[in-house]
Amino acid sequence: MNRRESLRLLANLPAAATAARIESFRLPWRRTPAVPPVIPVGLDAYLMWERWPYQRIGARAYMRSTYDRAGGNEGADASHFLYQLADDFNVTLDVEGQGVLYFARYNHWHGSPWHYVVDGTDHLVQESSSADPTNPVPGSVFMPEQLFPRPLTWTWDVTKGADLQWVPIPFERSFRMAYSRTRYGTGYYIYHLYVAGANLSRPIRAWDGKTPPDRDVLALIERAGSDLVPRPGSEEGRAKGVRQEDGVASVPPIQRSRIPASGCGSRGTGALLLPSMRRSRCSTARGRSTIGTDASIWSRPFRFTSAMRRIVSTSRAFSLCRSSVPRGSS
């Protein structure tokens, strides 16, 4: 190799090194195409808890209401309609696109019967006090009752203030809500819109006004406040492979201890139980439950109280740290 060729080689080394470095960044993306995380839609949003920590790329949430468009608070958000098509058709919400109505709140039973216009098809939804609104019915319900069952709906008779409904109402092209009555017609709504091609857990199919919510969703919500993790040794626990691991973790002051939950994967559930006699000693401890092997995937903090008995989490590990030593304890 002559002197000129050697100089040319040396001159090209920085460019070659830079190209190799760029290529090293590109290669992994070529081998693993980027796919947006699955977005739980409709009733799946109540069941797919493992998707809660993921970014929802292609979804946008909106909150709308009958607020005063003039910028004040005239009538406490009451009777501010977008437009009127008939005496019994006063529009409060008008949306275009593909999406799901997830929540609606009406002060008392005001506005009922309500028009739920899904992709141009009008469905009449009402509260059982609608027939005689000046004499509300005790134990009132949404109607048709089989389409709006509890615990996805609650009326003013229970809430002491408003009719609430969380039954997902999907629409493919448009959704419009209108009130039959205008006296103090308040409304507060939450809906999501999804871009075309979004990675949804199920296709959006327009609400047909005939199909009731899945029973497994109702059963899950009815168990709110109960122990969702089957007991080890019980028939349900054995069927689901639940097992108990006992041990002692020493957490010195101002230090951290890691308690692995070896049986918990990304879809598993771990429970950290505290013996009652030791709960007060944990009052200065704080913790963090982690999914995956790296806290950067998802990590949730928690703090003990004297009344707390267990921490339940979809976790692979619990990390505890004591900030101080409580008085009268060792």
C-alpha positions in Angstrom: 0.0 0.0 0.0 1.5 3.3 -1.1 1.4 6.6 0.9 -1.5 8.0 -1.1 -3.7 5.0 -0.5 -2.8 5.1 3.2 -3.9 8.7 3.5 -7.1 8.0 1.7 -7.9 5.2 4.1 -7.2 7.3 7.1 -9.4 10.1 5.8 -12.4 7.8 5.4 -12.2 6.2 8.8 -14.4 8.8 10.6 -17.1 8.5 8.0 -16.9 4.7 8.0 -17.2 4.7 11.8 -20.1 7.0 11.8 -21.9 4.9 9.2 -21.4 1.8 11.2 -22.7 3.5 14.3 -25.8 4.7 12.5 -26.3 1.2 11.0 -26.1 -0.4 14.5 -29.0 1.8 15.6 -31.0 0.9 12.5 -30.7 -2.8 12.5 -32.8 -3.5 15.7 -35.7 -1.5 14.2 -35.4 -3.5 11.0 -35.5 -6.8 12.8 -38.4 -5.7 15.2 -41.1 -3.6 13.5 -42.7 -1.1 15.8 -46.3 -2.0 16.6 -48.3 0.4 18.8 -49.7 -1.2 22.0 -53.2 -2.7 21.9 -55.9 -0.2 23.0 -58.7 -1.7 25.1 -62.0 -0.4 23.7 -65.6 -0.8 24.8 -66.2 -3.4 27.5 -62.5 -4.5 27.1 -61.5 -1.4 29.0 -63.1 -2.9 32.2 -61.3 -6.3 31.8 -57.9 -5.7 30.3 -56.2 -4.3 33.4 -52.8 -5.3 32.2 -53.0 -2.7 29.4 -53.5 0.3 31.8 -49.9 1.4 32.0 -49.4 1.4 28.2 -49.5 4.5 25.9 -52.7 4.6 23.8 -51.4 5.7 20.4 -54.2 6.6 18.1 -56.8 7.4 20.8 -57.9 10.8 22.2 -60.2 11.4 25.2 -62.7 14.2 25.3 -64.9 15.8 28.0 -67.9 17.8 27.0 -70.8 19.3 28.9 -73.7 21.8 28.8 -71.4 24.5 30.0 -72.1 28.2 29.4 -70.7 29.0 26.0 -70.6 32.7 26.8 -67.8 32.0 29.3 -69.7 32.5 32.5 -71.7 30.1 34.7 -75.2 31.1 33.7 -77.7 28.6 35.1 -75.0 26.5 36.6 -74.3 24.8 33.3 -78.0 24.1 32.7 -79.9 24.2 29.4 -77.0 25.3 27.1 -78.0 23.3 24.0 -76.0 23.3 20.8 -79.2 23.5 18.7 -82.8 22.3 18.5 -84.4 20.2 15.8 -87.8 19.7 17.5 -89.5 20.5 20.8 -88.4 17.1 22.1 -85.0 17.0 20.3 -82.5 19.4 21.9 -78.9 18.5 21.1 -76.2 18.6 23.7 -73.5 16.5 22.1 -72.7 16.1 18.4 -69.6 14.1 17.4 -68.2 12.8 14.1 -65.6 10.0 13.8 -65.1 6.5 15.1 -65.3 6.2 18.9 -67.1 5.2 22.1 -69.1 7.2 24.6 -67.9 6.0 28.0 -69.7 8.1 30.5 -72.7 10.4 30.8 -74.0 12.3 33.9 -77.4 14.0 34.1 -78.4 16.0 37.2 -81.3 14.0 38.6 -83.3 12.7 35.7 -83.3 16.0 33.8 -83.7 15.8 30.0 -85.1 12.2 30.0 -86.0 10.7 27.7 -82.7 11.0 26.0 -82.0 10.4 22.3 -78.8 8.3 21.6 -78.4 8.7 17.9 -75.7 6.2 16.8 -74.6 6.5 13.1 -78.0 8.0 12.3 -80.1 5.5 14.2 -82.1 7.0 17.1 -82.3 5.0 20.3 -84.5 6.3 23.1 -83.0 5.9 26.6 -84.9 7.1 29.7 -85.1 7.0 33.4 -88.1 5.4 35.1 -89.2 8.8 36.6 -89.7 10.3 33.1 -93.4 9.6 32.9 -94.1 11.8 35.9 -91.0 13.9 36.5 -92.5 16.0 39.3 -93.0 12.8 41.3 -89.8 10.8 41.0 -90.0 7.1 41.4 -88.2 5.5 44.4 -85.7 2.8 43.2 -85.5 4.4 39.7 -83.6 2.7 36.9 -82.4 3.4 33.4 -84.6 2.0 30.7 -84.4 -0.3 28.8 -83.1 -1.8 32.1 -81.5 -4.9 30.5 -79.3 -2.6 28.3 -78.3 -0.3 31.2 -78.0 -2.6 34.3 -76.3 -1.9 37.6 -73.5 -1.5 38.5 -72.8 0.2 35.1 -75.6 2.7 35.9 -76.8 4.4 39.0 -79.7 6.9 39.4 -80.3 9.9 41.7 -82.2 7.6 44.1 -78.9 6.0 45.1 -76.4 8.8 44.3 -78.6 11.5 45.8 -77.7 13.9 43.0 -77.5 12.5 39.5 -78.1 9.7 37.0 -74.8 8.2 36.0 -74.1 5.7 33.2 -70.9 3.9 32.2 -72.3 1.5 29.5 -70.0 1.9 26.5 -71.8 3.2 23.4 -69.6 2.6 20.3 -70.2 4.4 17.0 -68.5 4.0 13.7 -69.3 7.4 12.0 -71.1 9.7 14.4 -72.9 10.1 17.7 -75.5 12.7 18.8 -77.3 13.1 22.1 -80.5 15.1 22.5 -82.9 15.8 25.4 -86.6 15.5 25.2 -87.1 18.0 28.1 -85.2 21.2 28.6 -85.9 22.1 32.2 -82.5 22.4 33.9 -81.0 20.2 31.2 -77.5 19.5 32.4 -75.1 16.9 30.9 -71.5 15.9 31.4 -69.9 13.4 29.0 -66.6 11.5 28.3 -65.9 9.9 24.9 -62.9 8.6 23.0 -62.2 8.9 19.3 -59.8 6.6 17.5 -57.8 7.2 14.3 -58.2 4.8 11.4 -55.7 1.9 11.7 -55.3 2.2 15.5 -54.4 -1.1 17.2 -57.8 -1.7 19.0 -58.6 -4.7 21.1 -61.8 -5.3 19.1 -63.3 -3.6 16.0 -65.7 -0.7 16.6 -69.2 -1.9 15.9 -72.1 0.6 16.2 -74.3 0.1 19.3 -77.4 -1.8 18.2 -79.6 -0.9 21.2 -80.4 -4.6 21.7 -77.3 -6.3 23.1 -76.8 -6.0 26.9 -73.3 -5.6 28.5 -71.3 -8.9 29.0 -72.1 -10.6 32.2 -68.4 -11.1 33.1 -68.0 -7.3 33.2 -70.9 -6.8 35.5 -69.6 -9.6 37.8 -66.2 -8.1 38.0 -67.5 -4.6 39.0 -69.9 -6.2 41.5 -66.8 -7.6 43.2 -65.4 -4.2 43.8 -63.9 -4.0 47.3 -63.6 -7.8 47.6 -60.5 -9.9 47.3 -59.9 -10.4 43.6 -57.1 -12.9 44.2 -58.3 -16.5 45.0 -57.1 -17.9 48.3 -54.2 -20.4 48.0 -55.5 -23.9 48.6 -59.1 -23.1 47.6 -60.6 -24.8 44.6 -60.5 -21.6 42.5 -56.9 -20.9 43.7 -55.7 -24.4 42.7 -57.4 -24.0 39.3 -55.6 -20.8 38.7 -52.3 -21.9 40.1 -52.3 -19.5 43.1 -49.6 -20.3 45.6 -48.3 -18.8 48.8 -44.7 -17.9 49.5 -43.8 -17.0 53.1 -40.8 -15.3 54.3 -39.3 -12.5 56.4 -37.9 -9.3 55.0 -35.6 -7.1 57.1 -35.8 -3.4 56.1 -33.2 -1.4 58.1 -33.9 2.4 58.4 -33.0 4.5 55.4 -32.3 1.4 53.3 -34.2 -0.6 50.7 -35.1 -4.3 50.5 -36.4 -6.1 47.4 -38.9 -8.9 47.8 -39.2 -10.9 44.5 -42.6 -12.3 43.5 -41.3 -15.2 41.5 -44.7 -16.5 40.3 -45.9 -13.2 38.9 -45.5 -12.4 35.2 -46.7 -9.4 33.3 -50.3 -10.7 33.6 -49.9 -12.2 37.1 -50.9 -10.8 40.5 -48.9 -10.6 43.6 -50.1 -9.9 47.1 -48.0 -8.6 50.0 -49.6 -9.5 53.3 -48.8 -7.9 56.7 -49.4 -9.7 60.0 -51.7 -7.5 62.1 -49.3 -7.3 65.0 -46.6 -5.8 62.7 -48.7 -3.3 60.7 -47.9 -0.4 63.0 -44.2 -1.1 62.6 -44.6 -0.6 58.9 -46.2 2.8 59.2 -43.0 4.6 58.2 -42.3 2.3 55.2 -43.1 3.1 51.6 -42.9 0.7 48.7 -43.0 0.2 45.0 -44.4 -2.6 43.0 -42.8 -3.3 39.6 -43.9 -5.1 36.4 -41.2 -6.8 34.4 -37.5 -7.0 35.3 -36.9 -3.3 34.9 -38.6 -0.5 36.8 -38.6 1.5 33.5 -41.4 -0.7 32.2 -43.9 0.2 34.9 -43.5 0.9 38.6 -46.2 1.9 41.0 -45.4 3.4 44.4 -47.5 2.8 47.6 -47.3 3.6 51.3 -48.4 1.5 54.3 -50.9 2.7 56.9 -51.7 1.1 60.2 -55.0 -0.2 58.9 -53.5 -1.7 55.7 -53.5 -5.5 55.5 -52.2 -6.3 52.0 -50.9 -4.8 48.8 -52.3 -6.4 45.7 -50.6 -5.7 42.4 -49.8 -7.1 39.0 -46.1 -7.3 40.0 -42.9 -9.2 39.8 -41.3 -7.6 42.8 -42.1 -5.4 45.8 -39.4 -3.0 47.0 -39.6 -1.6 50.5 -37.8 1.3 52.1 -38.1 2.6 55.7 -37.6 6.3 56.3 -37.3 6.1 60.1 -37.9 3.9 63.1 -41.3 4.3 64.8 -41.3 5.1 68.5 -41.5 2.1 70.8 -40.6 -0.4 68.1 -37.4 -2.2 67.2 
